[in-house]
Amino acid sequence: MWAFLGDGEVDEVDTLGAIGLATREKLDNLTFVVNCNLQRLDGPVRGNGKIIQELESVFGGAGWNVIKVIWGRGWDPLLAQDREGALVNIMNTTLDGDYQTFKAENGAFIREHFFGRDPRTAAMVSSWSDDQIWGLQRGGHDYRKLFAAYTAAVQDNGRPTVILAKTIKGWTLGSHFEGRNSTHQMKKMTKEDILQFRDRLQIPLADDKLDAYLPSYYRPPADSPEAKYLAERRQALGGSIPRRRSVSKPLTQPDDSAYESVKRGSGHQEIATTMAFVRMLKDLIKDPGLGSRLVPIIPDEARTFGLDSLFPTLKIYSPNGQKYMSVDRELMLSYKESTEGVILHEGINEAGSVASFTAVGSSYSTHDEPMIPIYIFYSMFGFQRTGDAFWAAADQLVRGFVVGATAGRTTLNGEGLQHEDGHSHLLAATNPAVVSYDPAFAFELGHIVKDGLRRMYGANSENIFYYLTVYNEPYVQPVEPENLDVEGLLRGIYLYAPATIKSKRHVQLLASGVGVNWALKAQKLLAEDFDVAASVWSVTSWNELRRDGLAVDRHNMLNPQDQRSAYITQKLDGAKGPVIAVSDFMRAVQDQVAPWVTQPFAALGTDGFGLSDTRGALRRHFKVDAESIVVSALQQLAAQGEIKPKLIQEAIDKYQINDVRAADAGNTEGSG
């Protein structure tokens, strides 16, 4: 595995942040080649320093094998004369900014400002012409020295290797390009530049074949030594690249019994959807056809999510196994590492975890072996921290599940701004490959995961990956309803609880995730306190409903004779009264569906930074709790002339809406 980088790129945290992992994993088949041309896009990388020495210390300190290719063969006679170290001293003390300047000048300039700094080095080149001095190459442009470095890199030494090759930006492109700060922005070569480029690279094109305005190309004949060599090497390396296997062999889907634990509910036990997901995952892992392909990926939060229950059976992968005596070895859920471990435990490293997710999720393409990554993390630390990596995963056609646990701005209470996620679904909505769900109940999770496995790993598999938000608030998980609208559940909305009373006044309550419980309580309050018939709809995916709406809008624009309705429009067709939409996320998440709701529409959400308090107080603060839903419903009914406005004030006073202390604290448990 070879990675080619620029010295300017090493300032990216992702470039050097995890190089120690390569040493720990003994990745002696990994080689970094850093092109040290000393320049970024705008100026020097380390004008006042020396980037090669800096990188040598960084990689060497991390345990890598460091190979430096700094000076070309033309310097060898001069170095052989340097018995007193005068030349080496100048080499080591000359700043990178000066080296850049030297190669933008000429031989006379180098004689004066480099060799002329010491009488001994000046004497070494006293008999040399300025052209000879100018012809001294840097190591990265000496093919023999590079070949020697590459040869050394592939030797078995038990460590990863980095080659630091000193080069010139714009090399061979002529004096207008080489070493110039503006090189990256220069788009055209003059006729003089083209001629110099041809001569320096010995390209067999006659002058009359070169044009200053139209590109001239040379392709060696198929029977030439160069073409034969390239073809032979490519064949030896396994064929043409890049090559992406886009068709994946289908996997045998699990039997319905694998989802039984989530379908039957939790009885009288209160469990969070995070724990329900883990229970289902344990059953899926036991599946004889697909279980061995599931790969849990965890950034040091297994115990928070209840995934430590997988330690005894799946074990944590380590190339060294477990040579130490574990402190919790006598416990049932002890920490167990193994060379045959399945769990990828990446430490406090979300970026590394997404990298593992990408590698596992693209294995169907790279190795023709479909694997199923299950990356679970604090939802706040997913798309917000590593959204760029998820975009790269989409670009690589990755498949799998990413699970944002401890989701919601009010559900993970007590941890303030850092952990309380109220916007990850908005961020996920920007990624075309992400299918997002915010399920309320365990049985919803079961159908979503089942359908996800079919879509990503069944026949005619799709290039998508799933984002699921699950919560750490325990509540009784209901049994899957009879005649469940599975199609609606999967497409984003279904009627979960029809109105419990008959009334002339109606509202439709749309909610997702833990918000469904608030809507159910609001349904009861509206019926008992204000004689309003409220129906509760579980919105499993605001994002998918919006995606469907956008697709319908596009179809209608292009097909005026074949007009269609968005799915949410169809589902709410005939539903009486205004629509109130709520979740534990920002209003903008719910607002996504507003264009396709024909009824009067209002959204409630958790806009603003998170706070530390009880769940009940936080929900009252953000005005998303059951009582706030009631007030919003009454406001919409008053706007339609269905009730008198004074009822709104009565509700505000009755529920003490503006006093967070008046709110029921709610369940304060949160393990799993």
Secondary structure, DSSP 8 states (H G I E B T S, - for coil): -EEEEEGGGGGSHHHHTTHHHHHHTT-TT-EEEEEE-SB-SSSBSSTTS-HHHHHHHHHHHTT-EEEEE-B-GGGHHHHHH-TTSHHHHHHHHS-HHHHHHHTTS-HHHHHHHTGGGSHHHHHHTTTS-HHHHHT--BGGG-HHHHHHHHHHHTS--SS-EEEEEE--TTTTS-TTTTT-TTGGG-----HHHHHHHHHHTT----GGG--SSS-------TTSHHHHHHHHHHHHTTS-SS-------------GGGGHHHHS--TT-EE-HHHHHHHHHHHHHT-TTTGGGEEEEESS-HHHHTGGGGHHHH-EE-TT---S--TTTTSTT---EETT--BEE--S-HHHHHHHHHHHHTHHHHTS---EEEEEEEGGGSHHHHHHHHHHHHHTT--SEEEEES-BTTTSTTSHHHH-BS-HHHHHHT-TTEEEE--SSHHHHHHHHHHHHHHHHSTT--S-EEEEE-----EE-----TT--HHHHHHTEEEEE--SS--S-EEEEEE-TTHHHHHHHHHHHHHHHH--EEEEEEES-HHHHHHHHHHHHHHHHH-TTS----HHHHHTTT--S-EEEE-SS-HHHHHTTGGG--S-EEEE---S----S-HHHHHHHHT-SHHHHHHHHHHHHHHTTSS-THHHHHHHHHHTTT-GGGS---------
